[in-house]
Amino acid sequence: MTRTVELPLWLLVLILLFAAVTFASHFLFPSVRWFFRRRFERAVARLNMRLERPIEPFKLTRRYDMIQRLIYDPEVAREIARHAAAEGIPENVAFEQARSYAREIVPSFSAFAYFGFAIRAARMLSNAIYRVRLGYQDEAALRQLDPNATLVFVMNHRSNMDYVLVTYLAARRSALSYAVGEWARVWPLSRLIRAMGAYFIRRKSRNDLYRRVLSAYMRLATQGGATQAMFPEGGLSLDGALAEPKLGLLKYIVEAGDAYAEDPQGRDVIFVPVALNYDWVLEDTILTSAARAGERRFKARIGVVMARVLRQLWLWLTGHYHRFGYAAVNFGRPLSLRDFATGRQEDSDLQQQNHGAEGPTRESAADLTVDQTARLTTDLAAELLSRIGAAVPVLPVPLAAWLLLRQGAMRVETLERHMVAMHQQMPAIEVHHHSASLRTAAEEARRILVMRGLVRQQDGLLMPVQAKQDLLRYYANSIAHLLPDGPLGLEQADDAATALGVSATARS
């Protein structure tokens, strides 16, 4: 026991290294983790006092623990067995595939990254690029939302700036979890996006196992009360108008909700429509080019993006920088999933009574449940898009583009009179601008349209450029569903302008 043992130096260092790691993992690391965990919990508690909707424990779950919950979920386990049998592979191989899908989907939310960095960066970037306007259709209803309900912001998808704007403008309410496509799965952007609570999805996956893992995550997030944000259209609008809804994620939320469950105390899901619009969509030429090509392949090289950023930086340094017009966000009327489903069921029962129809047989109940869920999701998507469309902000450039396409060349004064007339004719339409007079809105629209080459000014007339018609239509389409189909006559414009005390001097 007391004999001297000689060891090579490298072996001694290796033994000491293993001993240090063992000591740290068993004694030091748990204490350090406990210390920082306590500080983190106190910081989150202080943060929750400032938020309208506190951060739910689900969002604070460790990423490793959430992955384990997913891959051992009973529904995922059954799908693993089916997938292994269908593909002729061992179940442990299918299990590892499910684990890789879970790692790909699950975020690693950091309250510091979201509220310490992301919110500040979003606010700075939004106000540096645009004049930001925020509006509400029913602010009182938003303040009276059930605090225990799961909140889902549903938005039209105009630009990748949508993520930035809504993150900034919803900062007082809660932390949002976005569904992000494959474009963001690049390092180091993916690490930052995961830290902000976003989860990655494959837009066109035909793998049933993947869809089951994603469905399980959406179910856990919805039932866990995590505040989410999603784009029902699935992708960016190529023509500026609202697109047909994609039902995948919405269907998972409907299936997870307790809207038609027997337990009336279950957590409700409340959808908040969010409508966005811009005077200048940064990707507009890319999107309209994709629309002409008939495919959603956006060819935007990083060199082109960096060149545009450097050009704007140079304009700012030389004092010639102008912001890209207005960006506006309207929060529409919220919709309860439970109330919507109950209302549909009552309407269905009433129709059956009126037609003397009998209820569903016991044998077909399972099939009807799936069918009813599909119909509920379809009707819900249509209602949400309708509410989003009704809340779309009317901005100077889209309104000017619509008027120029409808009526052709006109003077700025005439453009102003048309804007006044439309506001008089349709009081619900509010043109967002920074002045009480629509003169500034017309002038702002003229500046941007002429600067971008969509319109040329000749002999005092604003004349649409034929080669840029698709871009003018792109902006006009964003508000076309809110405006009358036919052109507005100049007589109506003059009458409305006179009523509002605006001089109508020049005619086109």
C-alpha positions as CSV (number, residue, x, y, z in Angstrom):
1,M,0.0,0.0,0.0
2,T,2.9,2.3,0.6
3,R,5.1,1.4,-2.3
4,T,6.0,4.0,-4.9
5,V,4.4,3.6,-8.3
6,E,6.0,5.2,-11.3
7,L,3.8,6.5,-14.1
8,P,4.5,8.3,-17.3
9,L,3.7,12.0,-17.2
10,W,1.0,11.8,-19.9
11,L,-0.8,9.1,-17.9
12,L,-0.7,11.1,-14.7
13,V,-2.1,14.1,-16.5
14,L,-4.9,12.0,-18.0
15,I,-5.8,10.5,-14.6
16,L,-5.9,14.0,-13.0
17,L,-8.0,15.3,-15.9
18,F,-10.6,12.5,-15.5
19,A,-10.7,13.1,-11.7
20,A,-11.3,16.9,-12.3
21,V,-14.1,16.2,-14.8
22,T,-15.7,13.7,-12.3
23,F,-15.5,16.2,-9.5
24,A,-16.9,19.0,-11.6
25,S,-19.8,16.9,-13.0
26,H,-20.8,15.5,-9.5
27,F,-20.1,18.5,-7.2
28,L,-19.3,21.7,-9.0
29,F,-21.6,21.8,-12.1
30,P,-24.8,21.0,-10.2
31,S,-24.1,23.8,-7.8
32,V,-23.3,26.3,-10.6
33,R,-26.4,25.2,-12.6
34,W,-28.5,25.6,-9.5
35,F,-27.1,29.1,-8.9
36,F,-27.7,30.3,-12.4
37,R,-31.1,28.6,-12.6
38,R,-32.2,30.5,-9.5
39,R,-31.0,33.8,-11.0
40,F,-32.7,33.0,-14.3
41,E,-36.0,32.2,-12.6
42,R,-36.0,35.5,-10.6
43,A,-35.2,37.4,-13.8
44,V,-38.1,35.7,-15.6
45,A,-40.4,36.5,-12.7
46,R,-39.5,40.2,-12.9
47,L,-40.0,40.1,-16.7
48,N,-43.4,38.4,-16.4
49,M,-44.6,41.3,-14.2
50,R,-44.1,43.7,-17.2
51,L,-45.8,41.4,-19.8
52,E,-49.5,41.2,-20.4
53,R,-49.2,37.5,-20.8
54,P,-46.4,35.9,-18.7
55,I,-44.0,33.4,-20.4
56,E,-45.5,30.0,-20.0
57,P,-43.4,27.2,-18.3
58,F,-43.6,25.2,-21.6
59,K,-41.4,27.8,-23.3
60,L,-38.8,27.6,-20.5
61,T,-38.5,23.8,-20.7
62,R,-35.0,22.6,-21.5
63,R,-34.6,21.7,-25.1
64,Y,-33.2,18.2,-24.2
65,D,-36.3,17.5,-22.0
66,M,-38.7,18.7,-24.8
67,I,-37.0,16.4,-27.3
68,Q,-37.4,13.5,-24.9
69,R,-41.1,14.3,-24.4
70,L,-41.6,14.3,-28.2
71,I,-39.9,11.1,-29.1
72,Y,-41.5,9.2,-26.2
73,D,-45.0,10.6,-27.0
74,P,-47.5,7.7,-27.4
75,E,-48.7,8.9,-30.8
76,V,-45.1,9.4,-32.0
77,A,-44.2,5.9,-30.7
78,R,-47.1,4.3,-32.7
79,E,-46.0,6.2,-35.8
80,I,-42.4,5.0,-35.3
81,A,-43.7,1.4,-35.3
82,R,-45.8,2.0,-38.4
83,H,-42.9,3.7,-40.2
84,A,-40.5,0.9,-39.4
85,A,-42.9,-1.7,-40.7
86,A,-43.7,0.3,-43.9
87,E,-40.1,1.0,-44.7
88,G,-38.8,-2.4,-43.7
89,I,-36.2,-1.0,-41.2
90,P,-35.6,-1.8,-37.5
91,E,-37.6,0.2,-35.0
92,N,-34.4,1.7,-33.5
93,V,-33.5,3.2,-36.8
94,A,-37.0,4.7,-37.1
95,F,-36.6,5.9,-33.5
96,E,-33.4,7.8,-34.4
97,Q,-35.1,9.4,-37.4
98,A,-37.8,10.6,-35.1
99,R,-35.2,12.0,-32.7
100,S,-33.5,13.9,-35.6
101,Y,-36.8,15.4,-36.6
102,A,-37.4,16.4,-33.0
103,R,-34.0,18.1,-32.8
104,E,-34.7,19.9,-36.0
105,I,-38.1,21.3,-34.8
106,V,-37.6,22.1,-31.1
107,P,-36.3,25.6,-30.2
108,S,-34.1,26.5,-27.4
109,F,-35.7,29.7,-26.1
110,S,-33.6,32.2,-24.3
111,A,-35.4,35.1,-22.5
112,F,-32.2,37.1,-22.6
113,A,-31.8,36.6,-26.4
114,Y,-35.5,37.5,-27.0
115,F,-36.0,40.5,-24.6
116,G,-32.4,41.6,-24.3
117,F,-31.4,41.5,-27.9
118,A,-34.2,40.6,-30.4
119,I,-36.7,43.2,-29.2
120,R,-34.1,46.1,-29.2
121,A,-32.8,45.0,-32.6
122,A,-36.3,44.7,-34.0
123,R,-37.3,48.2,-32.7
124,M,-34.1,49.8,-34.1
125,L,-34.3,48.1,-37.5
126,S,-38.1,48.7,-38.0
127,N,-37.8,52.4,-37.2
128,A,-34.6,52.8,-39.3
129,I,-36.3,51.4,-42.4
130,Y,-39.9,52.6,-42.0
131,R,-42.3,55.0,-40.4
132,V,-44.1,52.4,-38.2
133,R,-47.8,52.8,-37.5
134,L,-49.8,50.6,-35.1
135,G,-53.6,50.3,-35.1
136,Y,-56.4,48.3,-33.5
137,Q,-59.9,47.2,-34.5
138,D,-61.0,46.3,-31.0
139,E,-58.3,47.1,-28.4
140,A,-60.8,46.6,-25.6
141,A,-61.4,43.0,-26.7
142,L,-57.6,42.3,-26.8
143,R,-57.2,43.6,-23.2
144,Q,-60.0,41.3,-22.0
145,L,-58.7,38.0,-23.5
146,D,-58.8,35.0,-21.3
147,P,-55.4,34.9,-19.5
148,N,-55.4,31.1,-19.4
149,A,-56.1,30.7,-23.2
150,T,-53.4,30.0,-25.7
151,L,-52.8,33.0,-27.9
152,V,-52.1,32.5,-31.6
153,F,-51.3,35.6,-33.8
154,V,-52.3,34.8,-37.4
155,M,-50.8,37.2,-40.0
156,N,-50.7,37.9,-43.7
157,H,-47.2,37.3,-45.1
158,R,-46.0,40.3,-47.1
159,S,-42.3,40.4,-46.3
160,N,-39.6,38.8,-44.2
161,M,-39.8,42.1,-42.2
162,D,-43.1,40.7,-40.9
163,Y,-41.1,38.8,-38.2
164,V,-39.3,41.9,-37.2
165,L,-42.3,44.2,-37.1
166,V,-44.6,41.9,-35.1
167,T,-41.9,40.9,-32.7
168,Y,-41.3,44.6,-32.0
169,L,-44.9,45.6,-31.8
170,A,-46.1,42.6,-29.7
171,A,-43.2,43.0,-27.2
172,R,-45.4,44.2,-24.4
173,R,-47.7,41.3,-24.7
174,S,-45.5,38.2,-24.6
175,A,-42.7,36.3,-26.4
176,L,-43.8,34.8,-29.7
177,S,-42.9,31.5,-31.2
178,Y,-42.7,31.6,-35.0
179,A,-42.9,28.7,-37.5
180,V,-39.8,29.3,-39.6
181,G,-39.0,27.6,-43.0
182,E,-35.9,25.9,-44.3
183,W,-34.4,29.2,-45.4
184,A,-33.3,30.0,-41.9
185,R,-31.6,26.6,-41.1
186,V,-28.1,28.0,-41.7
187,W,-25.4,28.6,-39.1
188,P,-25.2,30.9,-37.1
189,L,-28.6,32.3,-38.0
190,S,-30.3,29.1,-36.9
191,R,-28.8,29.3,-33.4
192,L,-30.1,32.8,-33.0
193,I,-33.6,32.0,-34.3
194,R,-33.8,28.9,-32.0
195,A,-32.8,31.1,-29.0
196,M,-35.7,33.5,-29.9
197,G,-38.2,30.6,-29.6
198,A,-38.8,29.9,-33.3
199,Y,-39.3,26.3,-34.4
200,F,-38.3,25.0,-37.8
201,I,-40.6,23.3,-40.2
202,R,-40.4,21.6,-43.6
203,R,-42.9,23.2,-45.9
204,K,-43.2,20.2,-48.2
205,S,-42.4,17.1,-46.2
206,R,-44.3,14.0,-47.3
207,N,-42.9,11.9,-44.5
208,D,-45.7,10.8,-42.1
209,L,-43.3,10.3,-39.3
210,Y,-42.0,13.9,-39.6
211,R,-45.6,15.2,-39.6
212,R,-46.5,13.1,-36.5
213,V,-43.5,14.6,-34.6
214,L,-44.4,18.1,-35.7
215,S,-48.1,17.5,-34.8
216,A,-47.0,16.3,-31.3
217,Y,-44.9,19.4,-30.8
218,M,-47.8,21.7,-31.8
219,R,-50.1,19.8,-29.5
220,L,-47.7,20.2,-26.5
221,A,-47.1,23.9,-27.3
222,T,-50.8,24.7,-27.7
223,Q,-51.9,22.7,-24.6
224,G,-49.0,24.3,-22.7
225,G,-50.2,27.8,-23.4
226,A,-47.2,28.9,-25.5
227,T,-48.0,32.2,-27.4
228,Q,-47.5,31.5,-31.1
229,A,-47.4,33.4,-34.4
230,M,-48.1,31.9,-37.8
231,F,-48.8,32.8,-41.4
232,P,-52.0,30.9,-42.7
233,E,-50.9,31.6,-46.3
234,G,-47.8,29.5,-45.7
235,G,-45.4,31.7,-47.7
236,L,-44.9,35.2,-49.0
237,S,-47.5,36.6,-51.3
238,L,-46.2,36.7,-54.9
239,D,-48.9,39.1,-56.2
240,G,-49.6,41.2,-53.2
241,A,-53.1,39.8,-52.6
242,L,-54.1,37.4,-49.8
243,A,-53.4,33.8,-50.9
244,E,-55.4,30.7,-50.2
245,P,-54.7,29.3,-46.7
246,K,-52.4,26.3,-46.0
247,L,-54.2,24.2,-43.4
248,G,-51.3,22.1,-42.0
249,L,-50.3,24.0,-38.8
250,L,-53.8,25.3,-38.3
251,K,-55.1,21.8,-38.3
252,Y,-52.6,20.7,-35.7
253,I,-53.7,23.6,-33.4
254,V,-57.4,22.7,-33.9
255,E,-56.7,19.1,-33.0
256,A,-54.8,20.2,-29.9
257,G,-57.4,22.6,-28.8
258,D,-60.2,21.7,-26.3
259,A,-62.8,23.6,-28.3
260,Y,-65.1,20.6,-28.7
261,A,-63.8,18.5,-25.9
262,E,-66.1,17.3,-23.1
263,D,-64.1,19.2,-20.5
264,P,-65.5,22.8,-20.5
265,Q,-62.6,23.9,-18.3
266,G,-60.0,23.0,-20.9
267,R,-57.6,25.6,-22.3
268,D,-59.2,27.6,-25.1
269,V,-57.3,28.8,-28.1
270,I,-57.7,32.5,-29.1
271,F,-56.6,33.7,-32.6
272,V,-55.6,37.3,-33.0
273,P,-55.7,38.5,-36.6
274,V,-52.7,40.7,-37.5
275,A,-52.7,42.6,-40.8
276,L,-49.5,44.1,-42.2
277,N,-48.8,46.4,-45.2
278,Y,-45.9,48.4,-46.5
279,D,-45.2,51.3,-48.8
280,W,-42.1,49.5,-50.0
281,V,-41.7,45.7,-49.6
282,L,-38.0,45.0,-49.7
283,E,-38.4,41.8,-51.7
284,D,-41.0,43.1,-54.1
285,T,-39.0,42.7,-57.3
286,I,-37.9,39.1,-56.3
287,L,-41.5,38.2,-55.5
288,T,-43.0,39.6,-58.7
289,S,-40.2,37.9,-60.8
290,A,-41.1,34.6,-59.1
291,A,-44.8,35.2,-59.9
292,R,-44.0,35.7,-63.6
293,A,-41.8,32.6,-63.6
294,G,-44.6,30.6,-61.9
295,E,-42.4,29.2,-59.2
296,R,-41.4,30.0,-55.7
297,R,-37.6,30.0,-56.2
298,F,-36.2,33.3,-54.9
299,K,-32.9,34.1,-56.5
300,A,-31.4,36.6,-54.0
301,R,-27.6,36.1,-53.8
302,I,-26.0,37.3,-50.6
303,G,-23.8,39.7,-52.6
304,V,-26.9,41.5,-54.0
305,V,-28.3,41.8,-50.5
306,M,-25.0,43.2,-49.1
307,A,-24.7,45.6,-52.0
308,R,-28.1,47.1,-51.2
309,V,-27.3,47.3,-47.5
310,L,-24.0,49.1,-48.2
311,R,-25.8,51.5,-50.6
312,Q,-28.3,52.5,-48.0
313,L,-25.5,52.9,-45.4
314,W,-23.7,55.3,-47.9
315,L,-26.9,57.3,-48.4
316,W,-27.2,57.6,-44.6
317,L,-23.6,58.7,-44.2
318,T,-24.0,61.3,-46.9
319,G,-27.3,62.7,-45.5
320,H,-29.4,61.5,-48.5
321,Y,-31.1,58.6,-46.8
322,H,-34.9,58.5,-46.7
323,R,-36.9,55.8,-45.0
324,F,-38.9,53.4,-47.2
325,G,-42.3,55.0,-46.5
326,Y,-44.8,53.6,-44.0
327,A,-45.1,50.1,-42.5
328,A,-48.4,49.6,-40.6
329,V,-49.7,46.8,-38.5
330,N,-53.4,46.4,-37.5
331,F,-54.6,44.0,-34.8
332,G,-58.0,42.7,-35.8
333,R,-60.9,41.2,-33.9
334,P,-59.9,38.1,-31.9
335,L,-61.6,34.8,-32.4
336,S,-62.1,32.1,-29.8
337,L,-61.7,28.5,-31.2
338,R,-64.2,27.2,-28.6
339,D,-66.8,29.8,-29.5
340,F,-66.3,29.3,-33.2
341,A,-66.6,25.5,-32.9
342,T,-69.6,25.8,-30.6
343,G,-71.3,28.2,-33.0
344,R,-70.7,25.9,-36.0
345,Q,-72.1,22.9,-34.1
346,E,-75.2,24.8,-33.1
347,D,-75.8,25.9,-36.7
348,S,-75.3,22.3,-37.8
349,D,-77.8,21.0,-35.2
350,L,-80.3,23.6,-36.3
351,Q,-80.0,22.7,-39.9
352,Q,-80.5,19.0,-39.1
353,Q,-83.6,19.8,-37.1
354,N,-85.0,21.9,-39.9
355,H,-84.5,19.1,-42.4
356,G,-85.5,16.3,-40.0
357,A,-82.1,14.7,-40.3
358,E,-81.0,12.2,-37.8
359,G,-77.7,12.4,-35.9
360,P,-74.6,10.4,-36.8
361,T,-74.6,6.7,-36.1
362,R,-72.4,5.2,-33.4
363,E,-70.4,3.1,-36.0
364,S,-69.3,6.1,-38.1
365,A,-68.4,8.5,-35.2
366,A,-64.7,8.1,-35.6
367,D,-64.8,8.9,-39.3
368,L,-67.1,11.9,-38.7
369,T,-64.7,13.2,-36.0
370,V,-61.9,13.4,-38.6
371,D,-64.2,14.9,-41.2
372,Q,-65.6,17.4,-38.8
373,T,-62.1,18.5,-37.8
374,A,-61.2,19.0,-41.4
375,R,-64.3,21.1,-42.1
376,L,-63.8,23.1,-38.9
377,T,-60.2,23.8,-39.9
378,T,-61.3,24.9,-43.4
379,D,-64.0,27.2,-42.1
380,L,-61.7,28.6,-39.4
381,A,-59.0,29.4,-42.0
382,A,-61.6,31.2,-44.2
383,E,-62.8,33.2,-41.2
384,L,-59.3,34.2,-40.1
385,L,-58.3,35.3,-43.6
386,S,-61.5,37.3,-43.8
387,R,-60.7,39.1,-40.5
388,I,-57.1,39.7,-41.6
389,G,-58.2,41.1,-44.9
390,A,-60.7,43.5,-43.2
391,A,-57.8,44.8,-41.0
392,V,-55.2,45.4,-43.8
393,P,-53.8,48.9,-43.4
394,V,-54.3,51.4,-46.3
395,L,-51.0,53.2,-47.0
396,P,-50.2,56.0,-49.5
397,V,-48.2,53.9,-52.0
398,P,-50.8,51.0,-52.4
399,L,-53.6,53.5,-52.6
400,A,-51.8,55.6,-55.2
401,A,-50.9,52.5,-57.2
402,W,-54.6,51.4,-57.2
403,L,-55.8,54.8,-58.3
404,L,-53.1,55.2,-61.1
405,L,-54.0,51.7,-62.5
406,R,-57.7,52.5,-62.4
407,Q,-57.6,56.0,-63.8
408,G,-54.3,56.5,-65.6
409,A,-52.0,59.5,-65.5
410,M,-53.0,62.3,-63.1
411,R,-51.5,65.3,-61.2
412,V,-50.5,65.0,-57.6
413,E,-53.3,67.4,-56.7
414,T,-55.8,65.1,-58.4
415,L,-54.3,62.1,-56.7
416,E,-54.9,63.9,-53.4
417,R,-58.5,64.6,-54.3
418,H,-59.1,61.0,-55.1
419,M,-57.7,59.9,-51.8
420,V,-59.9,62.4,-50.0
421,A,-62.9,61.3,-51.9
422,M,-62.3,57.6,-51.1
423,H,-61.9,58.4,-47.5
424,Q,-65.2,60.3,-47.6
425,Q,-66.9,57.5,-49.4
426,M,-65.6,54.8,-47.2
427,P,-64.9,56.2,-43.7
428,A,-63.7,52.9,-42.4
429,I,-60.7,53.2,-44.6
430,E,-58.0,55.1,-42.8
431,V,-54.9,56.1,-44.8
432,H,-51.9,55.9,-42.5
433,H,-49.7,58.9,-42.6
434,H,-48.1,61.4,-40.2
435,S,-50.3,64.5,-41.0
436,A,-53.9,65.4,-40.7
437,S,-54.0,66.3,-44.4
438,L,-53.9,63.7,-47.1
439,R,-51.7,66.1,-49.1
440,T,-48.7,64.6,-47.4
441,A,-49.9,61.1,-48.2
442,A,-50.1,61.9,-51.9
443,E,-46.7,63.6,-51.9
444,E,-45.1,60.7,-50.0
445,A,-46.5,58.2,-52.6
446,R,-45.3,60.4,-55.5
447,R,-41.8,60.6,-54.0
448,I,-41.5,56.8,-53.6
449,L,-43.1,55.8,-56.9
450,V,-41.0,58.3,-58.9
451,M,-37.8,57.4,-57.1
452,R,-38.3,53.7,-57.8
453,G,-39.2,54.2,-61.4
454,L,-42.7,52.9,-61.1
455,V,-44.1,56.2,-62.2
456,R,-42.5,59.0,-64.2
457,Q,-43.4,62.7,-63.8
458,Q,-43.9,64.5,-67.1
459,D,-45.5,67.9,-67.6
460,G,-46.8,67.7,-64.0
461,L,-48.5,64.4,-64.7
462,L,-47.8,61.1,-62.8
463,M,-47.6,58.5,-65.6
464,P,-47.4,54.7,-64.8
465,V,-44.4,53.1,-66.4
466,Q,-45.5,50.2,-68.6
467,A,-42.5,48.0,-67.8
468,K,-43.3,48.3,-64.0
469,Q,-47.0,47.5,-64.2
470,D,-46.5,44.2,-62.3
471,L,-45.0,46.1,-59.3
472,L,-47.9,48.7,-59.3
473,R,-50.4,45.8,-59.4
474,Y,-48.5,44.1,-56.6
475,Y,-49.0,47.1,-54.3
476,A,-52.6,47.8,-55.5
477,N,-53.6,44.1,-54.8
478,S,-52.8,44.5,-51.1
479,I,-55.8,46.7,-50.6
480,A,-57.9,46.0,-53.7
481,H,-60.3,43.8,-51.6
482,L,-61.2,46.9,-49.5
483,L,-61.9,49.3,-52.3
484,P,-64.8,49.6,-54.8
485,D,-64.4,47.8,-58.1
486,G,-65.1,50.7,-60.5
487,P,-63.0,53.9,-60.9
488,L,-64.0,57.0,-58.9
489,G,-65.2,59.9,-61.1
490,L,-63.6,63.3,-60.9
491,E,-67.0,64.9,-60.0
492,Q,-67.2,62.7,-56.9
493,A,-63.6,63.6,-56.1
494,D,-64.2,67.3,-56.4
495,D,-67.4,67.2,-54.3
496,A,-65.7,65.2,-51.5
497,A,-62.7,67.5,-51.6
498,T,-64.8,70.6,-51.3
499,A,-66.7,69.1,-48.4
500,L,-63.4,68.6,-46.5
501,G,-62.1,72.0,-47.3
502,V,-59.5,70.8,-49.8
503,S,-59.0,73.0,-52.9
504,A,-59.4,71.1,-56.2
505,T,-57.4,73.1,-58.6
506,A,-55.7,70.9,-61.2
507,R,-57.3,68.2,-63.3
508,S,-55.6,65.4,-65.1
